[in-house]
Amino acid sequence: MDIFINSILQVFNSELLFSYGAYDYRFVKLALTIKHWNKKIFPDRKKRLNSFTVNLMLIAFLQLKGVLPNLQRVVGRDERNLVQY
């Protein structure tokens, strides 16, 4: 576990993963399964991909298959008034 202080990028990364998990629970199950598999196949931490990288690859794959939307899409000028925060 890493602890970051004054590092806003990690906060946004966590929020992104949380948003995809909230959108579809299957993403969470797949991400945890792949994380466990990654640790089992590559026990040496230096030889395996980090969890965030694996999650980004999973998101890209699920977007390609049409399971997940692109939550990182830039909102156009006309759509900004429609977005509710």
N, C-alpha and C positions, 0 to 999 in steps of 0.2 A: 504494500500500500504506500502510495506517495502522498505527501501533504504539500500543498502549494500555498504560498502567501502572496497576495497581490498579483495573482496570475489569472486575468479575466478569461483568457483563451480556454483554459481547462474548465472553467465554469460554463462557458458556451458549449463546449464539447459534451459535457455531462448533460446539459439541458437538451441538446440535440438527440442524444441517445435515449433520454427519458421520453422525449416527444415521440420518437419512433416506437418505443415500447408501449406508450399509451395508445398509439394508433392501432397497433396490432400485437396482441399478446404472443403470437407465434414468433415474432422477432426476438422477444426475450428468451423464449425456450430454445430457439435455435442458437442464439448468441451464447447462452450458458453451456449448451452442449458442445459447441465448437471450441469454446474456451477450455472446457475440461479435456477435450480431445487434444488440443494444442499442447496443453501441459503434460499430458500422458505421453504423446509421441515425442515431444522435445523437452525432456526434464531440465536440460540446461537452459537457464533463462536467456543467456546470450545468443543461443541458436534459434530461438523461436520468435515469431512476430509478436508484438505487444497486442494487448487486448483491443485497444482502440483501432489499430490498423485492421485487425480481423473483423471488427464490427463494421468498419467502413466498407470493407470488401463485401460483407454480407448484405449491407444496405444496398450497395450498387447492384448486386445480383438480384435481390428481391425487387428492386425498381425495374430492372431489365425484364423480369418475369411479370411485372404489373401487379405485384402484391403490395408494394409500398409506394406512396407518392413521393415526389421530390419536395421535401419540406424546406430545402435550402434555395429554392427557386426565388429569383429576385422578383419582387412584386412590381408590376408595371404602374405607371402614373395613374391610369384609369382605375386600377384595382385597389389602390391604397385606401380609398374611402370605404371600400367594402370590408376590409380586414378589421375584425374586432379583436382587441387585445384584452 
